[in-house]
């Protein structure tokens, strides 16, 4: 696991989180056993690297508009 001295997400931490999330899901994640991950639309979540990683894992990702998920 990784830590950030500040309170916000970074691109690096997003990649680490996605790898951790994949290991955490019981039954595993694959192209035939897909899972939905709902994130806010923060810039660190919608990088090309993160999207490619999510697609390789077999995750489906929905991003909500930035800074609005607390209102939902």
C-alpha distances in whole Angstrom, upper triangle without the diagonal:
4,7,10,14,16,15,15,13,14,14,11,9,11,11,7,8,11,10,8,11,13,12,12,16,19,21,19,19,22,25,27,25,23,22,22,19,21,19,21,22,20,21,17,17,21,20,22,19,17,20,21,17,18,21,20,18,21,20,23,21,24,23,25,27,25,25,27,25,25,29,29
4,7,10,12,13,13,11,11,12,9,7,10,10,7,8,12,11,10,13,15,15,15,19,22,24,22,22,24,27,29,27,25,23,23,20,21,19,20,21,19,19,15,16,19,19,21,18,16,20,21,18,19,22,22,20,23,21,24,22,24,23,24,26,23,23,26,24,24,28,28
4,7,9,10,10,10,10,12,10,8,11,12,10,10,14,14,13,15,18,18,18,21,24,27,25,25,27,30,32,29,28,25,25,21,21,19,19,21,18,18,15,16,20,20,22,19,18,21,23,20,21,25,24,23,25,24,25,23,24,23,24,25,22,22,24,23,23,27,27
4,5,7,8,8,8,11,10,8,11,13,12,12,16,17,16,18,20,21,21,23,27,30,27,27,29,31,34,31,29,27,25,22,22,19,18,19,16,16,13,16,19,18,21,19,18,21,23,21,22,25,26,24,27,25,26,23,24,22,23,23,20,20,23,21,22,25,26
4,7,9,10,11,14,13,12,15,17,15,16,19,20,19,21,24,24,24,27,30,33,31,30,33,35,37,35,33,30,29,25,25,21,21,22,18,18,16,19,22,21,24,23,21,25,27,25,25,29,29,28,31,28,29,27,27,25,25,25,22,21,24,23,23,26,28
4,6,8,10,13,13,12,14,17,16,16,19,21,20,21,24,25,25,27,30,33,31,30,33,35,37,35,32,29,28,24,23,19,18,19,15,16,14,17,20,20,23,22,21,24,26,24,25,28,29,28,30,28,28,25,25,22,23,22,18,17,21,20,20,23,25
4,7,10,13,14,11,13,16,16,15,18,20,19,19,23,24,23,25,28,31,29,29,31,33,35,33,30,27,25,21,20,16,15,16,13,15,13,15,18,19,23,22,20,23,25,23,23,27,28,27,29,26,26,23,23,20,20,19,16,14,17,17,16,19,21
4,7,10,11,9,10,14,14,13,16,18,18,18,21,23,22,24,27,30,28,27,29,30,33,31,28,25,23,19,17,14,12,13,10,11,10,12,15,16,19,18,16,19,22,20,20,24,25,24,26,23,23,20,20,17,17,16,13,12,15,15,15,18,20
4,7,8,6,7,10,11,10,12,15,15,15,18,20,19,21,25,27,25,23,25,27,29,27,25,22,20,16,15,12,11,12,8,9,7,8,12,12,16,15,13,16,18,17,17,20,21,20,22,20,20,17,17,15,15,16,13,13,16,15,16,19,20
4,5,5,6,9,10,10,12,14,15,16,18,20,20,22,26,28,25,24,25,27,30,28,25,23,21,18,17,14,13,13,9,9,5,8,11,11,14,12,11,14,17,15,16,19,20,20,22,20,20,18,18,16,17,17,14,15,18,18,19,22,23
4,6,5,6,9,10,11,13,14,15,17,19,20,21,25,27,24,22,23,24,27,26,23,21,20,17,17,14,14,13,10,8,5,7,9,8,10,9,8,11,13,12,13,16,17,17,20,18,18,16,17,15,17,17,15,17,20,19,21,24,24
4,5,5,6,9,10,11,13,14,16,17,19,21,24,26,23,21,23,24,27,26,23,22,21,18,18,16,16,16,13,12,8,10,12,11,12,10,9,13,14,12,14,17,17,17,20,18,20,18,19,18,20,21,19,20,23,22,23,27,27
4,5,5,6,9,10,10,12,14,15,16,18,22,24,21,20,22,24,27,25,22,20,19,16,16,14,15,15,13,12,8,10,13,12,14,12,10,14,15,13,14,18,18,17,19,18,19,17,18,17,19,20,17,18,21,19,21,24,24
4,5,5,6,9,10,10,12,14,15,17,20,22,19,17,19,21,24,22,19,17,16,13,13,11,12,12,10,10,7,6,10,10,12,10,7,11,12,10,11,14,15,14,16,14,15,13,15,13,16,17,15,17,19,17,19,22,22
4,5,5,6,9,10,11,13,14,16,19,21,18,16,17,19,22,20,18,17,16,14,15,13,15,15,14,13,9,9,11,10,11,8,6,10,10,8,9,13,12,12,15,13,15,14,16,16,18,20,18,20,22,21,23,26,25
4,6,5,6,9,10,11,12,15,18,20,17,16,18,20,23,21,19,18,18,15,16,15,17,17,16,15,12,12,14,14,15,12,10,13,14,11,12,15,15,13,16,15,17,16,18,18,20,22,21,22,24,22,23,27,26
4,5,5,6,9,10,10,12,16,18,15,15,17,19,22,19,17,15,15,12,13,12,14,15,14,15,11,10,14,14,16,13,10,13,14,11,11,15,15,13,15,13,15,14,16,16,18,20,18,19,21,19,20,24,23
4,5,5,6,9,10,11,15,16,13,11,14,16,18,16,14,12,12,10,12,11,14,15,15,15,12,10,12,13,14,11,8,10,11,8,7,11,11,9,11,10,12,11,14,14,17,19,19,20,22,19,21,24,23
4,5,5,7,9,10,14,15,12,11,13,16,18,16,15,14,15,13,15,15,18,19,18,18,15,13,16,15,16,12,10,13,12,9,9,12,11,9,12,11,14,14,17,18,21,23,22,24,25,23,25,28,26
4,5,5,6,9,12,14,12,12,15,18,20,17,16,14,15,13,15,15,18,20,19,20,16,15,18,18,19,16,13,16,16,12,12,15,14,12,14,13,16,16,18,19,21,24,23,24,25,22,24,27,26
4,5,5,6,10,12,10,10,13,16,17,14,13,11,11,9,12,13,16,18,18,19,16,14,16,17,18,16,13,14,15,12,10,14,13,10,12,10,13,13,15,16,19,22,21,22,23,20,22,25,23
4,5,6,9,10,7,6,9,12,14,12,11,10,11,11,14,15,18,20,20,21,18,15,18,18,18,16,13,14,14,10,9,12,11,7,9,9,12,13,16,18,21,24,24,25,26,23,25,27,25
4,6,8,10,7,8,11,15,16,14,14,13,15,14,17,18,21,23,23,24,21,19,21,21,21,18,16,17,17,13,13,15,14,10,13,12,16,17,20,21,24,27,26,28,28,25,27,30,28
4,6,9,8,10,13,17,17,14,14,12,14,13,16,17,20,22,23,24,21,19,21,22,23,20,18,19,19,16,14,17,16,13,14,13,16,16,19,21,23,26,26,26,27,23,25,28,26
4,6,6,7,11,14,14,11,11,9,11,11,15,16,20,22,23,24,22,19,21,23,23,21,18,18,19,16,14,16,15,12,12,11,14,15,18,20,22,25,25,27,26,23,25,27,25
4,5,8,12,15,14,11,12,11,14,14,18,20,23,26,27,28,26,23,25,26,26,24,21,22,22,19,17,18,18,14,14,14,16,18,21,23,25,29,29,30,30,26,27,30,27
4,7,9,13,11,8,10,11,14,16,19,22,25,27,28,30,27,24,26,27,27,25,22,22,22,19,17,18,17,13,13,13,16,18,21,24,26,30,31,32,32,28,30,32,29
4,7,10,10,7,9,9,13,14,18,20,23,25,26,27,24,22,23,24,23,21,19,19,18,15,14,14,13,10,10,11,14,16,19,22,25,28,29,30,30,27,29,31,29
4,7,8,5,6,7,10,12,15,17,21,22,24,24,22,19,20,21,20,18,16,15,15,12,10,11,10,6,6,7,10,13,16,19,22,26,26,28,28,25,28,30,27
4,5,5,6,9,12,14,17,19,23,24,25,25,23,20,21,21,20,18,16,15,14,12,10,10,8,6,5,8,11,14,17,20,24,27,28,30,30,27,30,32,29
4,6,6,9,12,14,18,20,23,24,25,26,24,21,20,21,19,18,17,15,13,13,11,9,8,7,5,8,10,13,17,20,23,26,28,30,30,28,31,32,30
4,6,10,13,16,19,22,25,26,28,28,27,24,23,24,23,22,20,18,17,16,14,12,12,10,8,10,12,15,18,22,25,28,30,32,32,29,32,33,30
4,7,10,13,17,20,23,24,26,27,25,22,23,24,23,22,19,18,17,16,13,13,12,10,7,9,11,14,17,20,23,27,28,30,30,27,29,31,28
4,7,10,13,16,20,21,23,24,22,19,19,21,20,19,16,15,15,14,10,10,11,8,5,5,7,10,13,17,20,23,25,27,26,23,26,28,25
4,7,10,13,17,18,20,22,20,17,18,19,19,19,15,14,15,14,10,11,12,9,7,5,6,8,11,14,17,20,22,24,23,20,23,24,21
4,6,10,13,15,17,19,18,14,15,18,18,18,14,13,15,14,10,11,14,11,9,6,5,6,7,11,13,17,18,20,19,16,19,21,18
4,6,10,12,14,16,15,11,13,15,16,16,12,12,14,13,9,11,14,11,11,7,6,5,6,8,11,14,15,17,17,14,17,18,16
4,7,9,12,14,14,10,12,15,17,17,13,13,16,15,12,14,17,15,14,10,9,6,5,6,7,11,12,14,13,10,13,15,12
4,6,8,11,11,7,9,13,15,15,12,12,15,15,12,15,17,16,16,12,11,7,6,5,6,9,9,11,11,8,11,14,12
4,6,9,10,8,9,13,16,16,13,14,17,17,15,17,20,19,19,16,14,10,8,5,5,6,6,7,8,6,9,11,11
4,6,8,6,7,10,13,15,12,12,16,16,15,17,20,20,20,16,14,11,9,5,5,5,4,8,9,9,12,14,13
4,6,6,7,9,13,14,12,13,16,16,16,18,21,20,21,18,17,13,12,8,9,8,5,8,10,10,13,15,15
4,5,5,7,10,12,10,12,15,15,15,18,20,20,21,19,18,14,14,10,11,10,8,11,14,14,17,19,19
4,6,6,10,10,8,10,13,13,13,16,18,18,19,17,17,14,14,11,13,13,11,13,16,15,18,20,20
4,6,9,9,6,8,11,11,10,13,15,15,16,13,13,10,10,8,11,11,10,13,15,14,16,19,18
4,7,8,6,6,10,11,10,12,15,16,16,14,13,10,10,8,11,11,11,14,16,15,18,20,20
4,5,5,6,9,10,11,12,14,16,17,15,15,12,13,12,14,15,14,17,19,19,22,24,23
4,6,5,6,9,10,11,12,14,16,15,14,13,14,14,17,17,17,20,22,22,25,27,26
4,6,5,6,9,10,11,12,14,14,15,13,16,15,18,19,19,22,23,23,26,28,27
4,5,5,6,9,10,11,12,11,12,10,12,12,15,17,16,19,21,19,22,25,24
4,5,5,6,9,10,11,9,9,8,11,11,15,16,16,20,21,20,23,25,23
4,5,5,6,9,10,10,11,11,14,15,18,20,20,23,25,23,27,29,27
4,5,5,6,9,9,11,11,14,15,19,21,21,23,25,23,26,28,27
4,5,5,6,5,7,7,11,12,16,19,19,22,22,20,23,26,24
4,5,5,6,7,9,12,14,18,20,21,24,25,23,26,28,26
4,6,8,10,12,16,17,21,24,24,27,28,26,29,31,29
4,6,9,11,15,17,20,23,24,26,27,24,27,29,27
4,7,10,13,16,20,23,24,26,26,24,27,29,26
4,6,10,13,16,19,20,23,23,20,23,25,22
4,7,10,13,17,18,21,20,18,21,23,20
4,7,10,13,15,17,17,15,18,20,17
4,7,10,12,15,14,12,16,17,14
4,7,8,11,11,10,13,14,13
4,6,9,7,7,10,11,10
4,7,6,7,11,11,10
4,6,7,10,11,12
4,6,7,9,10
4,5,5,7
4,5,5
4,6
4
